[in-house]
């Protein structure tokens, strides 16, 4: 990567990291709805993936995962669900908060790299924004059910929605309990990330060159 593009990469990572911290530590990036919340932190993950591929997505996704875990212990905007899960098992709470976000960034970086070669950077950016929010919800809720599905807390969430603890019940729980959150995040992420990605490509900030100087 050329020196100029290395500088761009560092600047982008710095800005996206700052954005994640700002969103995580102030009400700007979180809209609480019951035990869950609509988060705007998927946006910097998607932008990093658009600009820097799976590596950038992984880095910013990891930052989001760390900040998400810290919210479990009242650092940043508190998470009611995170606090309960931390009380049950701090290690599993870290895994449930960190791994889905880091994996989300890595996967959407791969998706953007693959699609940008076929449909162009602009179209790939909209898809990346969509997938980032979608994967965030699926991976987050999937890990919740996998790691904490047998706890009284998660069982209580099933009962609150009238779902039986079956595979169908699990799907119903995810769809009903996080439906509004997921749809809202997907819409916002798709529009914002698609617009930002398009602007970055049209202004020739992207793509970054992979050749050595």
C-alpha positions, 0 to 999 in steps of 0.5 A: 500500500502506498504511503498516501493510502496508509495515511488514509487508512490510519485516518479512517480507522482513527475516525471510525474508532472515535465514532464508536467511542462517541456512540457508545459513551453518549446517548447519541448512538444508542436508542434504548427500547426495553432491554435492547437498544437500537445502535448506530455503531454498525455504521462505523463498522460498515464504513471501515469495511467499505474502506479497508476490507475485512481487516478494517471491519474486524478492527472497528468491529472489535472496538465496538465489541469491547465498548459493548462489553464495557456497557455491561459494567456501566461504562458508557451508556449502560446496557440493562441486558448486558448487566444481567448477563455479566452478573450471570457469567462475565466471561460468556458476557464478554464472548457474547458482546465481543465476538459477534461484532468482530465477526460482523466487521470481518464478514462484511469486509469480505462481502464488500471486497467481493461485490465491489469487483462485480457491481462497483463500489457504490452498489457494494456500499449499500449492500455492505450497510445492509449486511452489517446491520443484519449480521449484527442482529443475527450474530448477537441474538444467535450468540445470546440464545447459544450462550444464555438460552438455558438461563432464567433470564432468557427463558423469561424473555421467551415466556414474555413473548409466549414462545416455547423453547423449540427451534421455531420458538427461537426463531419467533423470539428473534423475529418478534423481540428484535424485529423493530430494532433490526429493521430500524438499524438495517434501514439507517445503516443501508442508507447512511453507509451507501451514501458515504461509500458512494461519496468516498468512491466518487471523490476518489478517496477509495479504492485504496491501492494495494501496490507498494510505493 
